[in-house]
Every structure is written in structure tokens, then in C-alpha cells.
């Protein structure tokens, strides 16, 4: 995974004032689809003392932008 996505505070949806912190990229898969790369990842994040996992799909477009396509809680 690119170093750009590691070691950064990741601000996802939150019902509190504390941002999510990326703890670990548990699994990642990438696939090129038309003019973008589709990244499917399982992320372990932390908010305060609580750890959570999310399945996310991110599109990396050919112009260099990233788009969060979906983000679902993972209860495994």
C-alpha cells in the first residue's frame, strides 16, 4: 500500500468529535477498471479507546484524485 495512505489520521464518518486514526490496513486488493483503480480494503481504525473495522472501496482516478465509494462496518 502506498506510504501516502499509511501513518495518517483518517477522518471518516464520526458521531463524536474524535477523528478516526488508522491503526492497520488488514487486507487490500486492487483492480484496474476502465480509467480508475478500484481499491478494496479492510481497515482497522481507532477512535479514542474503541477499535473498529471497516470495509472500504476507494477509486483512484487517472487524474490522481481519490474517491471513497463505500464504507461499511465489518463485524468479523
DACORTA-V378252 format. One line per field, one symbol per residue. phi: phi as a letter, one per 20 degrees, with the letter a starting at -180 (. if undefined). psi: psi as a letter, one per 30 degrees, with the letter a starting at -180 (. if undefined). burial: # if it has 24 or more other C-alpha atoms within 12 Angstrom, else .. Layout:
phi->???
psi->???
burial->???
This chain:
phi->.fffeelcfdedfbedeeffdfeaefbbbcbecldbdeddcdddcccmeedccceccdddefenedcfebbcfdde
psi->kkfeflhkkjjakkglfklkkjekjekkkkkkjcglkjjkljkklkjbfkklkkklkkkjlfgflkkjeljkkkg.
burial->.........#.#.......######............########.#....#########................
